[in-house]
């Protein structure tokens, strides 16, 4: 259910060290002073994977309702 994913902020499970490590891993891919978009993707991907199945189910439900 979608409410299960709204209760916990995405950053609740991230430490400053996790974020710093991600920035350092992807720092060659960006302009100086700006974090790489790959850093955001690296940090967000595990959380996006958690909601991918409910999102697909929602799309199927909407498509069924429209049919």
N, CA, C and O of each residue as an XYZ file, in Angstrom:
268
protein
N       0.845     -1.181      0.000
C       0.000      0.000      0.000
C       0.894      1.249      0.000
O       1.958      1.252      0.618
N       0.471      2.274     -0.673
C       1.270      3.492     -0.830
C       1.556      4.171      0.500
O       2.615      4.776      0.667
N       0.639      4.083      1.438
C       0.836      4.733      2.731
C       2.046      4.168      3.467
O       2.669      4.866      4.268
N       2.378      2.909      3.200
C       3.541      2.294      3.846
C       4.833      3.004      3.459
O       5.784      3.030      4.240
N       4.875      3.578      2.264
C       6.085      4.219      1.774
C       6.135      5.705      2.102
O       7.190      6.326      1.974
N       5.032      6.276      2.517
C       5.002      7.693      2.848
C       5.471      7.958      4.269
O       5.876      9.075      4.589
N       5.420      6.955      5.114
C       5.738      7.128      6.523
C       7.231      7.299      6.802
O       7.604      7.994      7.747
N       8.075      6.685      6.007
C       9.510      6.692      6.270
C      10.210      7.553      5.223
O      10.139      7.249      4.032
N      10.889      8.625      5.648
C      11.625      9.443      4.688
C      12.752      8.637      4.032
O      13.360      7.773      4.665
N      13.018      8.926      2.773
C      14.042      8.200      2.031
C      15.412      8.311      2.699
O      16.211      7.377      2.631
N      15.680      9.422      3.329
C      16.996      9.639      3.932
C      17.120      9.074      5.341
O      18.180      9.180      5.958
N      16.051      8.477      5.855
C      16.093      7.956      7.227
C      17.134      6.859      7.395
O      17.723      6.722      8.467
N      17.365      6.079      6.348
C      18.309      4.970      6.438
C      19.705      5.337      5.945
O      20.599      4.490      5.948
N      19.910      6.591      5.520
C      21.211      7.033      5.014
C      21.952      7.806      6.084
O      21.380      8.634      6.793
N      23.235      7.517      6.184
C      24.074      8.303      7.080
C      24.823      9.340      6.258
O      24.871      9.254      5.031
N      25.395     10.300      6.925
C      26.229     11.286      6.230
C      27.394     10.595      5.534
O      27.819     11.017      4.458
N      27.910      9.531      6.149
C      29.012      8.783      5.531
C      28.571      8.110      4.234
O      29.336      8.067      3.271
N      27.334      7.578      4.197
C      26.815      6.965      2.970
C      26.738      7.995      1.851
O      27.128      7.720      0.717
N      26.238      9.169      2.171
C      26.109     10.234      1.177
C      27.480     10.705      0.714
O      27.701     10.905     -0.481
N      28.399     10.881      1.655
C      29.761     11.309      1.313
C      30.441     10.273      0.426
O      31.116     10.632     -0.538
N      30.271      8.998      0.741
C      30.863      7.923     -0.050
C      30.300      7.934     -1.480
O      31.049      7.762     -2.441
N      28.998      8.134     -1.619
C      28.366      8.178     -2.948
C      28.886      9.367     -3.758
O      29.142      9.239     -4.955
N      29.042     10.513     -3.113
C      29.559     11.693     -3.803
C      30.983     11.440     -4.275
O      31.338     11.790     -5.401
N      31.795     10.838     -3.426
C      33.190     10.563     -3.796
C      33.288      9.528     -4.919
O      34.170      9.623     -5.773
N      32.383      8.538     -4.924
C      32.394      7.511     -5.974
C      32.085      8.099     -7.346
O      32.574      7.611     -8.365
N      31.261      9.162     -7.364
C      30.798      9.718     -8.637
C      31.333     11.122     -8.913
O      30.830     11.799     -9.809
N      32.340     11.576     -8.166
C      32.780     12.955     -8.296
C      33.480     13.253     -9.617
O      33.543     14.420    -10.005
N      33.999     12.279    -10.313
C      34.658     12.538    -11.590
C      33.676     12.789    -12.719
O      34.068     13.204    -13.809
N      32.388     12.536    -12.458
C      31.365     12.651    -13.495
C      30.667     14.004    -13.515
O      29.683     14.170    -14.235
N      31.149     14.973    -12.745
C      30.386     16.213    -12.610
C      31.289     17.436    -12.657
O      32.517     17.341    -12.648
N      30.632     18.584    -12.705
C      31.356     19.852    -12.630
C      31.805     20.082    -11.200
O      31.115     19.671    -10.267
N      32.942     20.728    -11.006
C      33.393     21.012     -9.643
C      32.344     21.824     -8.883
O      31.826     22.819     -9.390
N      32.044     21.392     -7.679
C      31.069     22.094     -6.835
C      29.644     21.621     -7.009
O      28.762     22.042     -6.260
N      29.393     20.747     -7.988
C      28.046     20.233     -8.231
C      28.076     18.708     -8.176
O      28.870     18.080     -8.877
N      27.229     18.115     -7.359
C      27.212     16.645     -7.328
C      26.680     16.082     -8.645
O      25.855     16.701     -9.317
N      27.161     14.920     -8.988
C      26.757     14.251    -10.222
C      25.315     13.747    -10.097
O      24.900     13.339     -9.013
N      24.559     13.771    -11.179
C      23.226     13.148    -11.156
C      23.316     11.653    -10.837
O      22.374     11.063    -10.309
N      24.457     11.055    -11.164
C      24.658      9.640    -10.837
C      24.670      9.413     -9.333
O      24.276      8.346     -8.863
N      25.118     10.403     -8.579
C      25.108     10.297     -7.118
C      23.677     10.187     -6.621
O      23.368      9.328     -5.795
N      22.806     11.049     -7.117
C      21.396     10.996     -6.721
C      20.787      9.655     -7.103
O      20.078      9.039     -6.308
N      21.064      9.206     -8.318
C      20.515      7.930     -8.772
C      21.012      6.788     -7.891
O      20.232      5.912     -7.516
N      22.298      6.788     -7.558
C      22.886      5.754     -6.723
C      22.208      5.702     -5.351
O      21.941      4.621     -4.826
N      21.935      6.868     -4.779
C      21.312      6.925     -3.456
C      19.810      6.626     -3.503
O      19.270      6.041     -2.564
N      19.140      7.017     -4.575
C      17.688      6.858     -4.662
C      17.246      5.498     -5.193
O      16.137      5.054     -4.895
N      18.092      4.831     -5.973
C      17.691      3.598     -6.641
C      17.160      2.514     -5.697
O      16.140      1.903     -6.017
N      17.790      2.245     -4.563
C      17.236      1.211     -3.675
C      15.812      1.540     -3.215
O      14.992      0.638     -3.045
N      15.524      2.799     -3.017
C      14.190      3.205     -2.562
C      13.182      3.157     -3.710
O      12.015      2.824     -3.506
N      13.633      3.487     -4.899
C      12.751      3.399     -6.066
C      12.404      1.950     -6.386
O      11.295      1.657     -6.831
N      13.343      1.054     -6.161
C      13.076     -0.363     -6.398
C      12.017     -0.894     -5.433
O      11.246     -1.786     -5.786
N      11.978     -0.353     -4.228
C      10.969     -0.774     -3.246
C       9.555     -0.444     -3.713
O       8.619     -1.192     -3.430
N       9.396      0.660     -4.419
C       8.050      1.075     -4.815
C       7.707      0.710     -6.256
O       6.615      1.028     -6.726
N       8.625      0.047     -6.966
C       8.350     -0.259     -8.371
C       7.174     -1.222     -8.540
O       6.337     -1.006     -9.418
N       7.087     -2.259     -7.739
C       5.984     -3.217     -7.868
C       4.644     -2.560     -7.528
O       3.693     -2.719     -8.294
N       4.526     -1.823     -6.404
C       3.253     -1.140     -6.153
C       2.896     -0.120     -7.235
O       1.718      0.072     -7.537
N       3.898      0.534     -7.818
C       3.622      1.514     -8.875
C       3.067      0.829    -10.116
O       2.119      1.324    -10.726
N       3.645     -0.301    -10.492
C       3.158     -1.047    -11.657
C       1.744     -1.574    -11.393
O       0.890     -1.536    -12.279
N       1.500     -2.059    -10.185
C       0.157     -2.523     -9.825
C      -0.856     -1.384     -9.929
O      -1.977     -1.592    -10.393
N      -0.473     -0.200     -9.508
C      -1.353      0.963     -9.592
C      -1.678      1.289    -11.049
O      -2.829      1.572    -11.382
N      -0.676      1.251    -11.906
C      -0.896      1.523    -13.322
C      -1.847      0.485    -13.915
O      -2.738      0.833    -14.690
N      -1.664     -0.775    -13.561
C      -2.556     -1.828    -14.044
C      -3.985     -1.620    -13.544
O      -4.941     -1.823    -14.292
N      -4.128     -1.220    -12.295
C      -5.459     -0.959    -11.739
C      -6.151      0.198    -12.454
O      -7.346      0.130    -12.742
N      -5.408      1.245    -12.735
C      -5.972      2.384    -13.442
C      -6.369      1.979    -14.858
O      -7.443      2.342    -15.337
N      -5.492      1.223    -15.526
C      -5.786      0.771    -16.889
C      -7.028     -0.102    -16.905
O      -7.855      0.005    -17.811
N      -7.162     -0.967    -15.903
C      -8.364     -1.830    -15.820
C      -9.626     -0.995    -15.611
O     -10.666     -1.264    -16.212
N      -9.525      0.011    -14.760
C     -10.678      0.871    -14.492
C     -11.076      1.659    -15.734
O     -12.261      1.897    -15.968
N     -10.089      2.064    -16.531
C     -10.391      2.809    -17.744
C     -10.981      1.912    -18.843
O     -11.753      2.375    -19.683
N     -10.612      0.640    -18.828
C     -11.160     -0.293    -19.823
C     -12.622     -0.508    -19.524
O     -13.294     -1.258    -20.233
